[in-house]
Amino acid sequence: MDIRRRPPLRSHYNQKHKLITPPPSAADETVDQRSPKASDALPLPLYLTNGIFFTLFFSVSYFLLQRWRDKIRSSIPLHVVTLSELAAIVSLIASFIYLLGFFGIDFVQSIISRNSAWDLENDDEQRFLVNEDRNIHCPAKPRLMDLPAIPSVSQDDEELVKSVVSGEVPSYSLESKLGDCFRAAKIRRDAVQRLVGRSLEGLPLEGFDYDSILGQCCEMPVGYVQIPVGIAGPLLLNGCEYSVPMATTEGCLVASTNRGCKAIFASGGATCVLLRDAMTRAPVVRFTSAKRATELKFFLEDPLNFDTLSVVFSKSSRFARLQGIKCAIAGKNLYIRFSCSTGDAMGMNMVSKGVQNVLDFLQNDFPDMDVIGISGNFCSDKKPAAVNWIEGRGKSVVCEAIITRHVVTKVLKTTVPALVELNMLKNLTGSAVAGALGGFNAHAANIVSAIYIATGQDPAQNIESSHCITMMEAINNGNDLHISVTMPSIEVGTVGGGTQLASQSACLNLLGVKGANKESPGSNSQLLATVVAGSVLAGELSLMSAIAGGQLVKSHMKYNRSSRDVTKIGS
């Protein structure tokens, strides 16, 4: 779509959008009377040129027909041509091409010129309106005098800011050049404000350890974003109580999850079981034939070769342990899905190193194997995929609780039959009608995202980590409610990435899962996954109860409607 603003040919709009048509100037009339034509490139007038080529075409055609008739009578081969015949053939071809491409051009142009005047008069206003609608206006940069005052900097820093603005010093090199991460962030921040002409006032700069993110969490920082952290709980899970940190800007979310925790606690707690713990990575390789691809598939899936591949896979890590290999073929392309345990780390880098080890090893026996990519999306990371829903990725967990009728009535303000019916029609049937993939729940992603941000997980992995099916059933003669959530791909870790930052580390410490578990590697991350599932169970229970009891809109109007005048907040 063309987004450039094109002014109208004969009209313009005033500020009140009234169409004004000024009288045409002499220059405009001259342009309209003599618009460029394709025939202007011809050395002779168009009618004369057409006449010459008409005559040439019929003359050489008659000449060649006469010559070929004489050759047939004299038994002379037709492919034997004289110089005059060759010239006639070339002339025939040239005249034919001209007449095919240019004959009638004057007639076509006359029709176009007759209609163009009518089009300009009748369509000019509509064309102008369309162009106006398609125009994308870039916000004007504020004048420097209108910007909030930038704190004074030293002479050396001022020179660096100017160098970054001019492009002499790359912004990404400030940390290595200065050896001071905070100073680098401050200089970069000032340079950005001058480049874009807009203020970053309100984005905090001080009070953050920029050294802790260098080369690990974020590049070219100019500050940090504050997200409030609330506490839901206590969540009674497998006999232990947990206070769950949730970082969110959504009103009612923490309160709703907290109500669910209260209902679970009052009913005796929830039970959570870890079904599987295996991170995956799936490279894609290509061969010259499908037969060769199947040979590698059979080799990888042969149990006799697993021990060898496991040793090769694990040689680059103390914690990575290969659990299985699953292959899929598309023509001569082979997708190899490796699954392995990764200790207390989420494990993406760990499993990628192990996969690279195996690929290097396989290259010896399969030299014709072409590694297209270390990830072929059969993993599948940060995307909704049926393979994660069915096979699992990361931690596969199921969590359940029995909520008594008394608690459903007094705490959740609804009834067991209403919850069961709503779950069937909303979470199961409604999601099926929508064609959901792993989304057979009310709002699992809400709780997963809030806990992920608070504990330093990768927020993008909320996509597959929020795969969840919520089940509700009336038990004990319809008096009590059995509720469960099954989550096959919770991807969490307690070491690496953002977990080592001070705020996120504190939230992990609150749950008792900070860092790696030396006595039982992997148990901290597994416990975190069960807490996530238990919190989702609480969130599902509370939201479904609010919907069944007609409390959803009322609660959001009470807790999620700020009375603060946002126009008075600093820009």
Number of C-alpha atoms within 10 A of each C-alpha: 4 9 12 12 14 12 13 17 13 16 17 16 15 9 6 6 8 9 12 11 10 9 9 10 8 9 9 12 10 10 10 12 10 8 8 10 10 10 14 10 10 9 8 11 11 17 11 10 15 18 11 11 20 16 12 18 21 14 14 20 15 11 14 18 11 11 13 17 12 12 14 11 8 9 9 12 10 11 7 9 14 9 8 10 16 13 12 19 18 12 18 19 12 15 21 18 13 15 15 10 10 15 18 14 14 15 9 10 14 12 10 11 13 10 11 12 11 11 10 14 12 11 11 17 17 11 16 20 14 11 17 16 11 14 14 12 9 6 6 8 11 12 9 13 7 11 15 12 10 12 7 8 13 9 9 8 16 15 13 20 24 16 15 22 19 12 10 10 15 12 23 15 12 20 19 11 11 11 11 13 21 21 15 25 23 19 22 24 21 22 22 19 17 17 13 11 16 17 20 18 14 11 12 13 19 12 9 15 13 23 13 15 17 15 8 11 15 11 13 16 20 20 20 13 9 10 13 11 19 19 16 24 22 16 26 24 24 16 11 10 15 20 20 27 24 27 22 20 15 13 16 18 24 25 18 21 28 24 21 28 31 22 27 27 21 15 19 16 22 24 17 21 17 16 13 17 25 26 30 29 29 27 22 21 21 21 20 12 11 15 12 17 24 19 11 19 19 11 14 19 15 11 11 10 11 17 11 11 20 18 15 19 26 21 15 15 13 10 18 24 21 25 15 16 19 14 18 16 16 10 13 15 22 26 24 27 23 25 25 26 23 27 26 27 26 26 25 15 13 24 28 18 20 25 27 16 18 19 21 14 14 16 13 10 10 16 10 12 20 15 17 13 13 17 21 18 17 22 23 20 23 15 15 20 18 15 12 24 21 11 12 27 27 29 27 26 25 21 25 23 24 21 25 20 20 17 20 22 13 11 16 23 16 21 20 25 17 14 23 20 14 19 25 17 12 17 22 19 14 16 18 14 9 9 11 14 15 22 23 26 25 21 17 27 19 20 25 24 24 25 27 26 22 26 30 24 24 18 16 13 20 26 19 29 35 28 26 28 20 24 19 23 18 18 14 10 6 11 15 21 23 17 23 27 26 23 30 28 29 31 29 28 32 31 24 19 16 24 26 20 18 14 16 22 20 17 25 25 14 15 18 14 21 23 19 19 16 10 7 10 15 21 17 25 28 27 22 25 28 24 24 27 31 32 30 31 27 31 27 27 27 27 22 25 27 20 15 22 15 13 16 16 11 11 16 14 12 11 13 15 10 10 6 8 7 9 7 7 8 7 11
